[in-house]
Amino acid sequence: MFVDELEIYAKAGDGGDGVVRWRHEKFRPMAGPAGGDGGNGGNVFVRAVRDLNQLAKYTGDKNFLALNGGVGRSLSQFGKNSEDLYIDIPLGSRVSDLDRERVFELTTEGESILILKGGQGGFGNEHFKSSTNRAPEESTKGKPGEEGRFLIEVLLMADVGLIGLPNAGKSTLLNTFTNAHSAIGAYPFTTLEPHLGTLFGYVLADIPGLIEGASDGKGLGYKFLRHVERTSMLIHLVSLESENAMEAYEQIRSELSAYGKTLAEKEEWIVLTKIDLRTEAEVAAFKEEFSRLGKPVFAISAPLEEGTKELVDALVKRLRSR
């Protein structure tokens, strides 16, 4: 199952305690302080990996704990610093710190960001030695590591996002193009999570269908819209089984505009689907109506593979020219 949102708890390691120890030499039972400082606790990082299913691996255990620093030792030896903890998350993720109102985004493979700092090790008694205090008995405990709750949201970094009302034919088209095997059904909201496929190396995302009011959180709401943010271009599918196809198209456009200016300004191609339900004259009339919008318009029947080759050829040519 594709998991695109997960809340986790993470804690950086605590610093190790400093210790009180003494240097022992022949004929000098207590030659001076020799208590070492404690080691630093491990930091916590998030790191981008090219694995969209990474979050699914964490659903069983959502707690991430870095190791504590080692306790100081005698002979003035420091405690061991703990190794940092890296939490791998899908490339393109947004990480929200729910306790500090910070937001991080990872858009480059291998990129890592520090989200929690480990605690500093405490001081051993040697640290407190001075000309006026030659035999200090004091040491300090290590500092606690930072902790917090984080919401990880995957924002797909696809080349093309397939959008449209529920049951507009997005899953069918994705399967026709890429053999992605999305679920297909003659009812709305078949796709409750994004599905991906590749077309000559380019990533296509079948985005869950949206309804009026999605920009306000209705239906799948932001779970739909946030996945469209980083797609390079949009293919807007409009089913001709609707008596008012233009109204259906404008409904989606309204939601994109309400969500943000960036979405509304993305390059968009219009694909009229299920043309097998209309006569040739009706399809021609619909194409003429949509062509007035000044955007590329295609008419297809994916199950019959009518018009799909023309669309694929044009799409691949456009993607290669970007």
Buried (B, 14 or more C-beta within 10 A) or exposed (E): EBBBBBEBEBBBBBBBBBBBBBBEEEEEEEEBBBBBBBBBBBBBBBBBBEEBEBBBEBEEEBEBBBBBBBBBBBEBBBBBBBEBBBBBBBBBBBBBBEEEEEEBBBEEEEBBEBBBBBBBBBBBBBBBBEEEEEEBEBBBBBBBBBBBBBBBBBBBBBBBBBBBBBBBBBBBBBBBBBEBEBEBEEEEBBBEBBBBBBBEEBBBBBBBBBBEBBBEEEBBBBBBBBBBBBBBBBBBBBBBBBEEBBEBBEBBBBBBEBBEEEBBEBBBBBBBBBBBEBEEEEBEEBBEBBEEBEEBBBBBBBBEEEBBEEBBEEBBEBBEEE
